[in-house]
Amino acid sequence: MNYKIPNSYNWFAKLNLTQFIPWNFEKEINSNSSINEQFKIECQQNRQVLTFGRRQGMDTFVGFEIIDEKVTEKIIVFHPSFGQNVKGWDIIESEYSDFFEFMQRQVLRDMKEWIPRR
């Protein structure tokens, strides 16, 4: 399926702004990613994502929410268990209204924690 990616993300990707340690984003988003399917399996709310990145050192991923087969601006940060129907496991860690809110509230905060202080 060919999805229309939000312009906010395209702007970053076209400028090669995809490495924000500890976060790494895809330059080309793979709509057939196995992580998209794993989210679908584990999310008990019948939601879907288009994964575009992951956090280094953890099995935490990030994707745009898909509603009615359209990519929305909404961002979902999630941590799969990689199990089948894990009872009581909430795969969703946090949600943001758009890519810029995610960058501001999650990515920059995580970067600050990773920068060595002298």
VOZAPA-191923 format. One record per residue: x negated, z negated, y negated of N, C-alpha, C in turn; residue in one letter; residue number from 0. Coordinates in nm, 3 decimals. Example, Ala and Ser with C-alpha at 12.3 -4.5 7.8 and 13.67 -1.06 7.14 Angstrom:
{node {-1.319, -0.780, 0.569}, {-1.230, -0.780, 0.450}, {-1.320, -0.780, 0.330}, "a", 0};
{node {-1.285, -0.708, 0.225}, {-1.367, -0.714, 0.106}, {-1.290, -0.787, -0.003}, "s", 1};
//
This chain:
{node {-0.083, 0.000, 0.117}, {0.000, 0.000, 0.000}, {-0.088, 0.000, -0.125}, "m", 0};
{node {-0.050, 0.076, -0.224}, {-0.126, 0.088, -0.347}, {-0.061, 0.003, -0.456}, "n", 1};
{node {-0.125, -0.109, -0.492}, {-0.071, -0.202, -0.589}, {-0.129, -0.178, -0.727}, "y", 2};
{node {-0.050, -0.203, -0.830}, {-0.098, -0.198, -0.968}, {-0.152, -0.337, -1.002}, "k", 3};
{node {-0.282, -0.344, -1.029}, {-0.351, -0.468, -1.058}, {-0.334, -0.501, -1.207}, "i", 4};
{node {-0.309, -0.628, -1.241}, {-0.295, -0.665, -1.382}, {-0.417, -0.625, -1.466}, "p", 5};
{node {-0.392, -0.581, -1.589}, {-0.498, -0.534, -1.678}, {-0.602, -0.641, -1.708}, "n", 6};
{node {-0.561, -0.766, -1.713}, {-0.658, -0.873, -1.741}, {-0.770, -0.873, -1.637}, "s", 7};
{node {-0.733, -0.854, -1.511}, {-0.833, -0.851, -1.404}, {-0.915, -0.721, -1.411}, "y", 8};
{node {-0.846, -0.610, -1.432}, {-0.917, -0.481, -1.440}, {-1.024, -0.482, -1.549}, "n", 9};
{node {-0.995, -0.547, -1.660}, {-1.090, -0.555, -1.771}, {-1.218, -0.623, -1.724}, "w", 10};
{node {-1.206, -0.737, -1.656}, {-1.323, -0.808, -1.604}, {-1.398, -0.723, -1.502}, "f", 11};
{node {-1.325, -0.664, -1.409}, {-1.389, -0.586, -1.302}, {-1.463, -0.464, -1.357}, "a", 12};
{node {-1.404, -0.394, -1.453}, {-1.470, -0.275, -1.510}, {-1.597, -0.311, -1.585}, "k", 13};
{node {-1.604, -0.433, -1.638}, {-1.724, -0.479, -1.707}, {-1.822, -0.548, -1.612}, "l", 14};
{node {-1.791, -0.542, -1.481}, {-1.872, -0.607, -1.377}, {-1.883, -0.758, -1.397}, "n", 15};
{node {-1.779, -0.818, -1.454}, {-1.774, -0.963, -1.471}, {-1.702, -1.021, -1.350}, "l", 16};
{node {-1.775, -1.025, -1.238}, {-1.715, -1.067, -1.111}, {-1.787, -1.185, -1.046}, "t", 17};
{node {-1.897, -1.230, -1.104}, {-1.974, -1.341, -1.047}, {-1.974, -1.458, -1.144}, "q", 18};
{node {-1.899, -1.561, -1.111}, {-1.891, -1.682, -1.192}, {-1.914, -1.800, -1.098}, "f", 19};
{node {-2.039, -1.823, -1.065}, {-2.073, -1.923, -0.965}, {-2.002, -2.053, -0.998}, "i", 20};
{node {-1.922, -2.105, -0.906}, {-1.916, -2.075, -0.764}, {-1.810, -1.972, -0.724}, "p", 21};
{node {-1.746, -1.904, -0.817}, {-1.643, -1.805, -0.784}, {-1.700, -1.664, -0.781}, "w", 22};
{node {-1.655, -1.584, -0.684}, {-1.692, -1.443, -0.672}, {-1.565, -1.361, -0.659}, "n", 23};
{node {-1.554, -1.257, -0.741}, {-1.436, -1.171, -0.740}, {-1.472, -1.032, -0.688}, "f", 24};
{node {-1.375, -0.966, -0.632}, {-1.393, -0.831, -0.578}, {-1.390, -0.728, -0.692}, "e", 25};
{node {-1.482, -0.633, -0.687}, {-1.477, -0.522, -0.783}, {-1.364, -0.427, -0.744}, "k", 26};
{node {-1.347, -0.409, -0.613}, {-1.239, -0.327, -0.557}, {-1.157, -0.416, -0.466}, "e", 27};
{node {-1.031, -0.438, -0.502}, {-0.946, -0.528, -0.424}, {-0.895, -0.456, -0.299}, "i", 28};
{node {-0.910, -0.523, -0.185}, {-0.867, -0.468, -0.056}, {-0.727, -0.520, -0.022}, "n", 29};
{node {-0.628, -0.434, -0.031}, {-0.491, -0.477, -0.003}, {-0.469, -0.507, 0.146}, "s", 30};
{node {-0.562, -0.466, 0.232}, {-0.551, -0.491, 0.375}, {-0.637, -0.608, 0.422}, "n", 31};
{node {-0.676, -0.695, 0.330}, {-0.761, -0.808, 0.364}, {-0.693, -0.900, 0.466}, "s", 32};
{node {-0.769, -0.947, 0.562}, {-0.715, -1.040, 0.661}, {-0.674, -1.173, 0.596}, "s", 33};
{node {-0.732, -1.205, 0.481}, {-0.697, -1.329, 0.411}, {-0.554, -1.320, 0.357}, "i", 34};
{node {-0.512, -1.202, 0.314}, {-0.373, -1.183, 0.270}, {-0.277, -1.217, 0.385}, "n", 35};
{node {-0.312, -1.169, 0.503}, {-0.229, -1.195, 0.621}, {-0.231, -1.342, 0.660}, "e", 36};
{node {-0.347, -1.406, 0.649}, {-0.357, -1.547, 0.684}, {-0.270, -1.631, 0.590}, "q", 37};
{node {-0.270, -1.595, 0.461}, {-0.184, -1.665, 0.366}, {-0.037, -1.653, 0.408}, "f", 38};
{node {0.002, -1.532, 0.444}, {0.140, -1.505, 0.487}, {0.178, -1.590, 0.609}, "k", 39};
{node {0.084, -1.604, 0.703}, {0.108, -1.683, 0.824}, {0.125, -1.831, 0.790}, "i", 40};
{node {0.038, -1.883, 0.703}, {0.035, -2.027, 0.676}, {0.127, -2.075, 0.565}, "e", 41};
{node {0.166, -1.987, 0.475}, {0.252, -2.028, 0.364}, {0.394, -2.047, 0.415}, "c", 42};
{node {0.441, -2.168, 0.407}, {0.574, -2.198, 0.461}, {0.685, -2.166, 0.361}, "q", 43};
{node {0.650, -2.106, 0.247}, {0.748, -2.073, 0.144}, {0.780, -1.924, 0.142}, "q", 44};
{node {0.733, -1.851, 0.242}, {0.758, -1.707, 0.252}, {0.709, -1.632, 0.127}, "n", 45};
{node {0.584, -1.659, 0.088}, {0.524, -1.595, -0.029}, {0.410, -1.505, 0.017}, "r", 46};
{node {0.369, -1.413, -0.071}, {0.261, -1.321, -0.040}, {0.161, -1.317, -0.154}, "q", 47};
{node {0.034, -1.288, -0.121}, {-0.070, -1.272, -0.222}, {-0.152, -1.146, -0.196}, "v", 48};
{node {-0.218, -1.103, -0.303}, {-0.319, -0.999, -0.296}, {-0.449, -1.068, -0.336}, "l", 49};
{node {-0.531, -1.100, -0.238}, {-0.653, -1.178, -0.259}, {-0.756, -1.095, -0.335}, "t", 50};
{node {-0.819, -1.159, -0.436}, {-0.923, -1.089, -0.512}, {-1.053, -1.167, -0.523}, "f", 51};
{node {-1.058, -1.290, -0.469}, {-1.182, -1.365, -0.479}, {-1.184, -1.489, -0.392}, "g", 52};
{node {-1.304, -1.552, -0.393}, {-1.320, -1.675, -0.315}, {-1.420, -1.766, -0.384}, "r", 53};
{node {-1.407, -1.894, -0.352}, {-1.498, -1.994, -0.407}, {-1.609, -2.018, -0.307}, "r", 54};
{node {-1.731, -2.013, -0.355}, {-1.850, -2.034, -0.274}, {-1.855, -2.176, -0.220}, "q", 55};
{node {-1.900, -2.191, -0.097}, {-1.918, -2.324, -0.039}, {-1.790, -2.386, 0.014}, "g", 56};
{node {-1.678, -2.315, 0.005}, {-1.550, -2.366, 0.055}, {-1.472, -2.246, 0.108}, "m", 57};
{node {-1.371, -2.273, 0.186}, {-1.282, -2.165, 0.229}, {-1.163, -2.159, 0.134}, "d", 58};
{node {-1.191, -2.152, 0.004}, {-1.087, -2.144, -0.097}, {-1.085, -2.003, -0.153}, "t", 59};
{node {-0.964, -1.947, -0.162}, {-0.946, -1.810, -0.207}, {-0.850, -1.807, -0.324}, "f", 60};
{node {-0.845, -1.692, -0.390}, {-0.754, -1.675, -0.503}, {-0.692, -1.535, -0.495}, "v", 61};
{node {-0.564, -1.528, -0.532}, {-0.497, -1.398, -0.529}, {-0.380, -1.394, -0.626}, "g", 62};
{node {-0.337, -1.273, -0.654}, {-0.217, -1.250, -0.734}, {-0.096, -1.264, -0.643}, "f", 63};
{node {0.009, -1.327, -0.692}, {0.131, -1.336, -0.612}, {0.201, -1.200, -0.612}, "e", 64};
{node {0.252, -1.162, -0.496}, {0.330, -1.039, -0.480}, {0.476, -1.079, -0.465}, "i", 65};
{node {0.560, -1.022, -0.549}, {0.704, -1.046, -0.541}, {0.774, -0.910, -0.539}, "i", 66};
{node {0.861, -0.890, -0.442}, {0.932, -0.762, -0.427}, {0.836, -0.644, -0.425}, "d", 67};
{node {0.725, -0.661, -0.352}, {0.622, -0.559, -0.333}, {0.552, -0.516, -0.462}, "e", 68};
{node {0.555, -0.603, -0.564}, {0.485, -0.576, -0.690}, {0.390, -0.692, -0.717}, "k", 69};
{node {0.269, -0.657, -0.760}, {0.171, -0.759, -0.797}, {0.213, -0.818, -0.931}, "v", 70};
{node {0.220, -0.951, -0.937}, {0.256, -1.019, -1.061}, {0.128, -1.071, -1.128}, "t", 71};
{node {0.142, -1.124, -1.248}, {0.031, -1.187, -1.320}, {-0.005, -1.322, -1.260}, "e", 72};
{node {0.089, -1.383, -1.187}, {0.072, -1.519, -1.136}, {-0.043, -1.529, -1.037}, "k", 73};
{node {-0.123, -1.632, -1.053}, {-0.240, -1.657, -0.969}, {-0.213, -1.774, -0.876}, "i", 74};
{node {-0.251, -1.759, -0.749}, {-0.240, -1.867, -0.652}, {-0.378, -1.893, -0.593}, "i", 75};
{node {-0.423, -2.018, -0.604}, {-0.548, -2.062, -0.541}, {-0.507, -2.131, -0.411}, "v", 76};
{node {-0.570, -2.090, -0.300}, {-0.527, -2.142, -0.171}, {-0.643, -2.166, -0.077}, "f", 77};
{node {-0.617, -2.255, 0.018}, {-0.719, -2.294, 0.116}, {-0.657, -2.285, 0.255}, "h", 78};
{node {-0.682, -2.174, 0.326}, {-0.625, -2.160, 0.461}, {-0.689, -2.255, 0.561}, "p", 79};
{node {-0.612, -2.294, 0.660}, {-0.664, -2.376, 0.770}, {-0.716, -2.285, 0.881}, "s", 80};
{node {-0.675, -2.158, 0.875}, {-0.705, -2.057, 0.976}, {-0.644, -2.093, 1.111}, "f", 81};
{node {-0.533, -2.165, 1.106}, {-0.456, -2.197, 1.226}, {-0.322, -2.126, 1.221}, "g", 82};
{node {-0.243, -2.143, 1.324}, {-0.109, -2.084, 1.330}, {-0.005, -2.192, 1.303}, "q", 83};
{node {0.073, -2.175, 1.197}, {0.183, -2.267, 1.164}, {0.141, -2.413, 1.172}, "n", 84};
{node {0.042, -2.448, 1.094}, {-0.008, -2.585, 1.093}, {0.093, -2.672, 1.018}, "v", 85};
{node {0.158, -2.758, 1.092}, {0.263, -2.842, 1.037}, {0.205, -2.940, 0.935}, "k", 86};
{node {0.268, -2.946, 0.819}, {0.225, -3.039, 0.716}, {0.111, -2.990, 0.629}, "g", 87};
{node {0.054, -2.873, 0.657}, {-0.057, -2.819, 0.579}, {-0.002, -2.739, 0.462}, "w", 88};
{node {-0.038, -2.777, 0.340}, {0.002, -2.701, 0.222}, {-0.114, -2.612, 0.182}, "d", 89};
{node {-0.103, -2.485, 0.209}, {-0.211, -2.390, 0.184}, {-0.240, -2.373, 0.035}, "i", 90};
{node {-0.140, -2.395, -0.050}, {-0.156, -2.371, -0.194}, {-0.219, -2.492, -0.261}, "i", 91};
{node {-0.332, -2.469, -0.329}, {-0.400, -2.577, -0.402}, {-0.354, -2.584, -0.547}, "e", 92};
{node {-0.336, -2.468, -0.612}, {-0.293, -2.466, -0.751}, {-0.239, -2.328, -0.785}, "s", 93};
{node {-0.168, -2.322, -0.898}, {-0.109, -2.196, -0.945}, {-0.128, -2.186, -1.095}, "e", 94};
{node {-0.145, -2.064, -1.143}, {-0.167, -2.037, -1.285}, {-0.080, -1.920, -1.328}, "y", 95};
{node {-0.043, -1.920, -1.454}, {0.048, -1.816, -1.503}, {-0.016, -1.678, -1.508}, "s", 96};
{node {-0.148, -1.673, -1.529}, {-0.218, -1.544, -1.535}, {-0.368, -1.563, -1.513}, "d", 97};
{node {-0.440, -1.452, -1.513}, {-0.583, -1.453, -1.485}, {-0.661, -1.534, -1.589}, "f", 98};
{node {-0.623, -1.522, -1.717}, {-0.695, -1.595, -1.821}, {-0.677, -1.746, -1.808}, "f", 99};
{node {-0.558, -1.792, -1.772}, {-0.537, -1.935, -1.752}, {-0.621, -1.982, -1.634}, "e", 100};
{node {-0.626, -1.904, -1.527}, {-0.709, -1.937, -1.411}, {-0.856, -1.947, -1.451}, "f", 101};
{node {-0.905, -1.852, -1.528}, {-1.045, -1.854, -1.573}, {-1.073, -1.979, -1.655}, "m", 102};
{node {-0.983, -2.009, -1.747}, {-1.002, -2.121, -1.838}, {-0.992, -2.257, -1.767}, "q", 103};
{node {-0.891, -2.274, -1.686}, {-0.864, -2.406, -1.629}, {-0.932, -2.433, -1.496}, "r", 104};
{node {-0.969, -2.328, -1.421}, {-1.029, -2.348, -1.289}, {-1.175, -2.301, -1.286}, "q", 105};
{node {-1.197, -2.175, -1.317}, {-1.331, -2.115, -1.300}, {-1.433, -2.180, -1.393}, "v", 106};
{node {-1.402, -2.192, -1.522}, {-1.497, -2.251, -1.615}, {-1.524, -2.399, -1.583}, "l", 107};
{node {-1.422, -2.471, -1.540}, {-1.440, -2.611, -1.500}, {-1.534, -2.620, -1.380}, "r", 108};
{node {-1.513, -2.533, -1.280}, {-1.598, -2.533, -1.161}, {-1.741, -2.492, -1.195}, "d", 109};
{node {-1.757, -2.396, -1.286}, {-1.891, -2.354, -1.327}, {-1.966, -2.471, -1.392}, "m", 110};
{node {-1.896, -2.543, -1.477}, {-1.959, -2.656, -1.546}, {-2.010, -2.759, -1.446}, "k", 111};
{node {-1.936, -2.782, -1.338}, {-1.978, -2.878, -1.236}, {-2.101, -2.829, -1.160}, "e", 112};
{node {-2.118, -2.697, -1.147}, {-2.229, -2.640, -1.071}, {-2.358, -2.628, -1.152}, "w", 113};
{node {-2.348, -2.628, -1.284}, {-2.467, -2.612, -1.368}, {-2.548, -2.740, -1.363}, "i", 114};
{node {-2.676, -2.730, -1.326}, {-2.760, -2.850, -1.322}, {-2.778, -2.907, -1.463}, "p", 115};
{node {-2.769, -3.038, -1.474}, {-2.789, -3.104, -1.603}, {-2.927, -3.166, -1.608}, "r", 116};
{node {-2.989, -3.154, -1.720}, {-3.125, -3.210, -1.736}, {-3.126, -3.327, -1.827}, "r", 117};
//
